[in-house]
Amino acid sequence: MRFENRVAFVTGGGGPLGIGRAACLAFAKEGAAVVVAGGRSADAVAAEVRAEGGKAIAVPLDVTVPEQVQSAVDTAVNTFERVDILFNNAGILGRQTLFELTPDQFDRVIAVNVKGCLLCAQAVAKVMIAQRIRGRIINNSSIFAEESHVGVLSYCVSKAAVNRLTRSLALELRPHGITVNAVAPGGGAPTGMNASQHLPTDDSLPELPPASPETPPLERGATVWDYIGAVLFLASDEAAYISGDIMTIDGGAVSRR
C-alpha cells in the first residue's frame, strides 16, 4: 500500500458527492490514516472509511478561519502524530455574472478557494518542516483557471489564483523537500458544488457513481473517480520530483484551447 503509516488531511472531505469524499476513501484504501476536515457529512465519511477497515477522524473546519485551521491541524497531529499529505479540496462555486456579483460574494469565493488553501498550507507545512517530513500538498484547481465562462466569474478568478499560489508555494517549500502541485478537474463530474439538487436532506451518503463501462473513457462525462488517480499519484513517492505542476484531468478537452 502506497500510504501505509502516513496521514492524509483532506479539506472538504465531508462533501457527500465530492472529490474530497472519494479521496478520503482512496487514501484509506492505500493505507493512510485520514483526517476528514470539514464538509457537511464529515462524520459520516469518517465512519464510512472506518467501516471499510481504514483509520479516520472527522474534524470541523471552516478553511477561512485561521483559528479553526490551526485547531484542526493540531487535532490531526494529536491523534495521528503527523501529517504527510494535505489535499486542499474545499471549494465553493459562486454563480454570478459581472453585474450580479456583489463584493461580499466575490470575497467569499476568494476566501474559501484561495485563502483557505494558503492557511491550510501554512499550518500543515509547519508540521512537516518541524518533523522533517518530505510532504505532499495538492491543491484542487479547475480547468476554469484557464477557461472563462459567463456566470462563474469569481470562481474562474479564484482558480487562476490557486494555480499561481501552487507555484509560489512550491518555490518556497522546495528547500524543505515538500512538493506542491494542483489538479485541474474538468468533464463535469457531479459534486456538491455543481449538483446540489442531488444532495440528501439528511446526513446519509449517496452512492458515488462509477464510470459507465459501456462508454469509452474519453467519450463520456467524468466521475469523481476519474480525478482521484492523479491526486494519489501526486501524493506518492513516484511524484517526488514533481512540484509546481498543474495536472489537467478533463478527458482531452484541453486540446481545444
C-alpha positions as CSV (number, residue, x, y, z in Angstrom):
1,M,0.0,0.0,0.0
2,R,1.4,3.4,-1.1
3,F,0.5,5.4,2.0
4,E,1.0,3.0,4.9
5,N,2.0,4.8,8.1
6,R,1.1,8.1,6.5
7,V,-1.6,10.7,7.3
8,A,-3.7,12.5,4.8
9,F,-5.5,15.7,5.7
10,V,-8.4,16.3,3.3
11,T,-10.3,19.6,3.4
12,G,-13.9,19.4,2.3
13,G,-13.6,15.7,2.7
14,G,-17.1,15.5,4.1
15,G,-18.8,16.6,0.8
16,P,-21.4,13.8,0.2
17,L,-20.9,13.8,-3.6
18,G,-17.5,15.3,-3.8
19,I,-13.9,14.7,-4.8
20,G,-12.9,15.0,-1.2
21,R,-15.0,12.0,0.0
22,A,-13.6,9.9,-2.9
23,A,-10.1,11.0,-1.9
24,C,-10.6,10.0,1.7
25,L,-11.8,6.6,0.7
26,A,-9.0,6.1,-1.8
27,F,-6.2,7.3,0.6
28,A,-7.5,4.9,3.3
29,K,-7.6,2.0,0.9
30,E,-3.9,2.7,0.2
31,G,-3.1,2.5,3.9
32,A,-3.3,6.2,5.0
33,A,-4.9,7.4,8.2
34,V,-7.4,10.1,7.1
35,V,-8.4,13.4,8.6
36,V,-11.8,14.3,7.1
37,A,-11.6,18.1,7.6
38,G,-14.9,19.8,7.1
39,G,-17.8,19.3,4.9
40,R,-21.4,18.7,5.9
41,S,-21.0,14.9,6.1
42,A,-17.5,14.7,7.6
43,D,-18.6,12.4,10.5
44,A,-20.4,10.1,8.0
45,V,-17.4,10.0,5.7
46,A,-15.0,9.2,8.5
47,A,-17.4,6.4,9.6
48,E,-17.6,5.1,6.1
49,V,-13.8,4.9,6.0
50,R,-13.7,3.1,9.3
51,A,-16.4,0.7,8.1
52,E,-14.2,-0.3,5.2
53,G,-11.3,-1.1,7.6
54,G,-9.5,2.3,7.5
55,K,-8.4,4.8,10.1
56,A,-10.2,8.2,10.1
57,I,-11.3,11.0,12.2
58,A,-13.6,13.9,11.4
59,V,-12.8,17.5,12.4
60,P,-14.9,20.6,11.9
61,L,-13.3,23.2,9.7
62,D,-14.0,26.5,8.0
63,V,-10.9,27.0,6.0
64,T,-11.2,30.7,6.0
65,V,-10.8,30.9,9.8
66,P,-7.2,30.7,10.9
67,E,-8.1,29.5,14.4
68,Q,-10.2,26.7,13.1
69,V,-7.4,25.6,10.6
70,Q,-4.8,25.5,13.4
71,S,-7.2,23.6,15.7
72,A,-7.9,21.0,13.0
73,V,-4.2,20.5,12.3
74,D,-3.5,20.3,16.0
75,T,-6.2,17.6,16.4
76,A,-4.7,15.7,13.4
77,V,-1.2,15.7,15.0
78,N,-2.5,14.9,18.5
79,T,-4.4,11.9,17.1
80,F,-2.0,10.5,14.4
81,E,1.2,12.3,15.4
82,R,2.0,13.6,11.9
83,V,0.6,14.9,8.6
84,D,2.2,13.7,5.4
85,I,-0.3,14.8,2.8
86,L,-2.5,17.8,2.5
87,F,-5.3,17.8,-0.1
88,N,-6.7,21.3,-0.3
89,N,-10.0,20.3,-1.7
90,A,-12.5,22.6,-0.1
91,G,-14.1,25.0,-2.5
92,I,-17.3,26.8,-3.5
93,L,-18.6,27.7,-6.9
94,G,-20.3,31.1,-6.9
95,R,-22.8,31.6,-9.8
96,Q,-23.0,35.3,-10.6
97,T,-22.4,37.3,-13.8
98,L,-20.5,40.5,-13.7
99,F,-23.4,42.8,-12.7
100,E,-24.9,40.3,-10.3
101,L,-21.7,39.7,-8.3
102,T,-21.5,41.6,-5.1
103,P,-18.3,42.4,-3.3
104,D,-19.2,40.1,-0.4
105,Q,-19.9,37.2,-2.8
106,F,-16.6,37.8,-4.5
107,D,-14.7,38.0,-1.2
108,R,-16.4,34.7,0.0
109,V,-15.3,32.7,-3.1
110,I,-11.7,34.1,-2.9
111,A,-11.6,33.4,0.9
112,V,-12.7,29.7,0.6
113,N,-10.9,28.8,-2.7
114,V,-7.6,30.8,-2.3
115,K,-7.2,32.0,1.3
116,G,-8.3,28.5,2.6
117,C,-5.5,26.8,0.6
118,L,-3.0,29.3,1.9
119,L,-4.0,28.9,5.6
120,C,-4.0,25.1,5.5
121,A,-0.7,25.0,3.6
122,Q,0.9,27.3,6.2
123,A,-0.4,25.2,9.2
124,V,0.5,21.8,7.7
125,A,3.8,22.8,6.2
126,K,5.0,24.0,9.7
127,V,4.3,20.5,11.0
128,M,6.0,18.8,8.0
129,I,9.1,21.1,8.5
130,A,9.3,20.6,12.2
131,Q,9.1,16.8,11.8
132,R,11.4,16.7,8.7
133,I,8.6,15.2,6.6
134,R,9.1,15.4,2.9
135,G,5.4,16.0,2.5
136,R,3.0,16.5,-0.3
137,I,0.5,19.3,-0.8
138,I,-2.1,19.0,-3.6
139,N,-4.5,21.9,-4.3
140,N,-7.8,21.4,-6.1
141,S,-7.9,23.8,-9.0
142,S,-10.1,23.6,-12.1
143,I,-10.0,23.9,-15.9
144,F,-11.8,27.1,-15.3
145,A,-8.5,28.6,-14.2
146,E,-7.7,28.7,-17.9
147,E,-11.2,29.0,-19.4
148,S,-13.6,31.9,-18.9
149,H,-17.3,31.2,-18.7
150,V,-20.2,33.6,-18.1
151,G,-21.8,33.2,-14.7
152,V,-18.8,31.9,-12.8
153,L,-16.5,34.9,-12.9
154,S,-15.4,34.8,-9.3
155,Y,-14.8,31.0,-9.5
156,C,-12.6,31.4,-12.6
157,V,-10.6,34.1,-11.0
158,S,-10.2,32.1,-7.8
159,K,-8.9,29.0,-9.6
160,A,-6.4,31.1,-11.6
161,A,-5.1,32.4,-8.3
162,V,-4.9,28.8,-6.9
163,N,-2.6,27.9,-9.8
164,R,-0.3,30.8,-9.0
165,L,-0.4,30.1,-5.3
166,T,0.5,26.4,-6.1
167,R,3.7,27.5,-7.9
168,S,4.6,30.1,-5.3
169,L,4.2,27.6,-2.5
170,A,6.3,25.0,-4.5
171,L,9.1,27.5,-4.7
172,E,9.0,28.5,-1.0
173,L,8.8,24.9,0.2
174,R,11.3,23.4,-2.1
175,P,14.2,23.7,0.3
176,H,12.3,21.5,2.8
177,G,11.6,18.7,0.3
178,I,7.9,19.4,0.3
179,T,6.2,19.3,-3.1
180,V,3.2,21.4,-4.0
181,N,1.1,20.6,-7.1
182,A,-2.5,21.0,-8.2
183,V,-5.1,19.0,-10.1
184,A,-7.4,20.8,-12.5
185,P,-10.6,18.7,-13.0
186,G,-12.9,19.1,-15.9
187,G,-15.5,17.0,-17.6
188,G,-18.5,17.9,-15.4
189,A,-18.5,15.3,-12.7
190,P,-21.4,15.9,-10.3
191,T,-20.1,17.2,-7.0
192,G,-21.5,19.2,-4.1
193,M,-20.7,22.4,-5.9
194,N,-22.5,21.7,-9.2
195,A,-25.1,19.1,-8.3
196,S,-26.6,20.4,-5.0
197,Q,-30.1,19.3,-6.2
198,H,-28.9,15.7,-5.8
199,L,-27.7,16.1,-2.2
200,P,-29.7,14.3,0.5
201,T,-31.5,16.4,3.0
202,D,-30.2,14.3,5.9
203,D,-26.7,13.1,6.8
204,S,-26.9,10.0,4.7
205,L,-24.3,9.4,2.0
206,P,-25.4,8.9,-1.6
207,E,-23.5,6.4,-3.8
208,L,-20.6,7.9,-5.6
209,P,-21.5,6.9,-9.2
210,P,-18.9,4.8,-11.1
211,A,-17.9,5.4,-14.7
212,S,-20.0,3.7,-17.3
213,P,-18.2,0.6,-18.6
214,E,-20.1,0.8,-21.9
215,T,-18.8,4.2,-23.0
216,P,-15.1,4.7,-24.0
217,P,-13.4,6.8,-21.3
218,L,-12.7,9.9,-23.4
219,E,-16.3,9.9,-24.9
220,R,-18.2,10.2,-21.6
221,G,-18.5,12.7,-18.8
222,A,-16.2,12.5,-15.8
223,T,-16.9,11.0,-12.4
224,V,-15.1,11.9,-9.3
225,W,-13.1,8.7,-9.5
226,D,-11.5,10.0,-12.7
227,Y,-9.7,12.7,-10.7
228,I,-8.5,10.6,-7.8
229,G,-5.7,8.7,-9.5
230,A,-3.9,12.0,-10.2
231,V,-4.3,13.1,-6.6
232,L,-2.9,9.8,-5.3
233,F,0.0,9.9,-7.7
234,L,1.0,13.5,-6.7
235,A,0.8,12.4,-3.1
236,S,3.0,9.4,-3.7
237,D,6.8,8.7,-3.7
238,E,6.6,8.3,-7.5
239,A,5.9,12.1,-7.8
240,A,8.8,13.1,-5.5
241,Y,10.5,15.1,-8.4
242,I,7.3,16.9,-9.5
243,S,6.5,20.2,-7.9
244,G,4.7,23.4,-9.1
245,D,2.8,21.4,-11.7
246,I,-0.9,21.8,-12.6
247,M,-2.2,18.5,-13.8
248,T,-5.3,18.8,-16.1
249,I,-7.8,16.0,-15.9
250,D,-10.6,16.7,-18.5
251,G,-10.7,13.8,-21.0
252,G,-8.7,15.7,-23.5
253,A,-10.8,18.8,-23.7
254,V,-7.6,20.8,-23.1
255,S,-6.8,20.0,-26.8
256,R,-9.4,22.5,-27.9
257,R,-7.8,25.5,-26.2
